[in-house]
Amino acid sequence: MKSRGRLLLGGLLLAAAQAHAHGPQLMPLVNVPIPPVPGLLDGTDPIVVNQQKAIQLGKALFWDANVGSDGMACGSCHFHAGADRRTKNQLNPGAKSSNPTGQTFDALASGASSGGPNYTLTLADFPRFDYNDPFSKASGIKHSTDDVVASSGTFSGQFNGSSRFIDPNDDCGRSTDPVFHVGGTGTRRVEPRNAPTVINAIFNYRNFWDGRANNVFNGSSPWGDRDPNAGVWVKTNARTVNKVRLHLTNASLASLATGPALSDTEMSCRQRKWPDIGRKLLSRQPLQNQKVHNEDSVLGGLSLSTPGNLQNGLNTTYKQLVMQAFNPKYWAYAGTASNGGGAVFGKSPSGVPYSQMEANFSMFFGLALQLYEATLVSDQAPVDLTQRDPLTHSPTWQGLGYSQAKINTLLAAQISFVANHCNICHGGPTLSVAALALNSALVTPTPGATFGPSYAQIPYGPHALGEKAGAAYSGIGPVISVVTRDNMGSDGAPKLVDLGFANTGVADPSSDPGVGGVDDFGHPLSFADQYVQYLLGNNASLFDPGVNAVRVCDFIVPLSLDFPNYFDPQTFSTDDGLEIDGSREGSLRNQGCANRTYEADVNLVWFIPTVAAANTALAAAPERLAVAKQAVFKIPSLRNIELTGPYMHNGSMATLSQVLEFYGRRGNVDNPLKNFLVDSIALDSQATRDGLIELFKTFTDERVRYERAPFDHPEVTVPNGHPGDNQNATAGNPLNATLATDDYLVIPAVGASGSAQPLPSFDTFLTP
Amino acid sequence: MNPRFRPARSLALALLALTATTADAALSSYTGSATLTYTFGSIENLTHQGDLSNLQITGSFEQLGAPYSDVSLTGDGSITANTPNHGPLTAVSPFTYTFSTSGEANNGTVSASHLGSYWLTFNNLGSDTYRINVDLGYQLNAGAAGQAADSRVHLDFYNQDSSFNGFAEALAFSGMTPTATESGTSGVFGFTLAQGGTESLIGDVTITGNVEATAVPLPPAIWFLLSGCVALMRSRRSGNAA
């Protein structure tokens, strides 16, 4: 096509993209606000008194293999664009399943002898749920398994104690695991879910695939306000220390951080507690056995390395970093007794009383990691740097040095992305609706506030995420509403669902409950479940803030319609008994509503049933209170998706092509909770799919690809399977003679200027 | 050859010295001390100028036991924490005392925490009112040596209701910061003592030390050579005797 023709086509495509704009569009992450954590860094008595020291502490802890009981660091599963690209000993039998098959390994697609512990994945093993015709479920299943491709972690064992200074491994009673072994030789255990990327995770309102890393950080555990035993120790005076509740909002990554280090699958021996980890680390040099680049963007000033001569460790101790970073009231209590009572913080298994610093180590760890991970924002991808239409703010793909042909491809792909409603779930600057606080902040009218590059600034307000209030189509409004209502299943029946979470039919719903699970206290993880309790007037069953502030007039599909003489088994109406949303709290929620279907008559949808009406419906019209939670998972960000395979919560797809085939056949398993929009996807055209993959590549920040600051890191030696294969493994690990010896993958230290070699995609590590 | 020079015996003695030196190389230790000095800035009788006869000033030190102090030892770990109690006795300015503890191990561990409490107490035994200024100077010393050890010397100073308070610390880590000293003063604590009143300025010093040491094993070749030298010594001795 001649250049004039390409230009004309480009113009038509740009116009078409704007005409088809419906829902959130592709918005930049440049200069967006990190959700604030009140009380952390601000106020008269902040918890963190030196943010830079806290970030240094957080980066060191994230990459330090001494955190684990036997050589695992957080970075051991989050080292490749923030995710995991290992291919050996990465299979879990599907332990989240409610079926017996979740306890046993299956053969994979490549052959009868494939799969199991210490197996090396091949390209032929993916996708792990496949149809004879990848675009037609009617063609019949070619191969399926509930086994999960995830991350190998710890041998685990029963925790006895650890060295304060020297031994990197904990003293644990270790033996061969009954599931993870090769012929009786123990192998490292493997997680039951795929490791998501930590990059941009700071924007997720909740974290983990099932959302259990609570938005509220309590200082001790992932559970937020749900945990009745959580708290931190505060020095009152020289002889008194008291345990107090902690409640920090927008601190989901701190909540998350308290999980894996105690997990007997990921990093830890069983019965180890956070004060034990503090005891192990506080007297040590950070990154004691790991090289730190002299130009590390955060740790370089503390590094012992010189140019060309990389050395292990930092020129400080964890104890000193904690003291420098945190308010003294959390560490300056020097004794172990209080008000005459001994061992007030408890004792280790060996009977030595914990100190205040050890007792609060979970808080130091969580908040330090959150502050470090808040720096991991990839806002310089082509989708961030492109020029934008001055009216609609949609990408024009100009200014990047692209050919007109490529520009045309991307414009067409934008149309496909929106036409197939990918943007309804993967909307907003992070390309995930799970970024509740960020998305709501951006659509809040704020005079003078803008985001985006200097040459394409976008004002905050209802059109910030897409013209014609595009964000509202995803249930996003200025006020954070943790629940929405949307159509599910082949019949499109509406159901309440946690905002930012979805079921797309990846697998049999019984293979993993997702947000349909329960917490350690038996309470449902689902916020939609709690919202039903709110409607029923059962306030004692509300565990998370925000549930009683849900705004029905922001729902994608209304809960109620103020229509008299109207009956709908799925919707409350006037004759059932309605009240204006917010009446119970004395603060009406009928302003700034996001609902698009009744945009002109939004006064019809800002009602909820009365308590009596809700209780009546529970028996008489249960569809009105129906909840989608089984196999509903947090919507992942698409940023850097080119590099963060394998994909989905079960790691069942190795390439973006396989992902598009999955969507092209409209999911693997139809079920009543599958989002209704999936069934309208049309991806039969190879050209369309190729274009979308080109679009996905514009979500990759080159700094991530080349590990440049802030994505540089210390050396980490990652356990990478065991010598041998899934038929033979060599026993004789120094930890225990019944355990397999370890193979390792050494990820070298990288300084701020990054690596000379780009990170490849996951599939390049798979043999054919 | 000089009959006094016996090569086998000399070699055996040298090897024994090497053995002893290698064993000492595994020794890890911590030390901690605090010297606190109370200085009376000024004391005034606001009712009868110059009359301090009914103002009682006493000073004391006590090393507290459980639950304020705790020790855990394994292997050959040992501690020394025997600072004698001092007073209460009539205090004159400057009133000073030193509290110290230490611990070491060659092949074991030490986890120790000891609390020593200093008191300077003013009692008004009469009906006059006094205006008093006093400060507490301190020098905290921490030391950590050998394979693996750390020491933390922490001072909390406070009055009876903790309205006047502060803290200071000295930290030492073997191999990195083997010694640390923190010197300073609490600043002036000024107060008024009415009839029957009592006030104290207290200094709590907590010394925490952790030590870990493993004996460095000699290479097997050394033990073989040593046993060979001993055998040679015995055969020469029996030959001389004959």
Interface residues (C-beta under 8 A of the other chain):
Chain A: S163 R164 F165 I166 N237 A238 R239 S283 Q285 N315 T316 T317 K319 Q320 M323 P328 A332 A334 G335 T336 A337 G340 G341 G342 A343 S350 G351 V352 P353 S355
Chain B: A66 P67 Y68 D70 S72 T109 S111 S113 L115 Q147 A148 A149 D150 R152 H154 D156 Y158 S162 N165 F167 E169 L171 F173 M176 I202 D204 T206 T208 N210 E212 T214
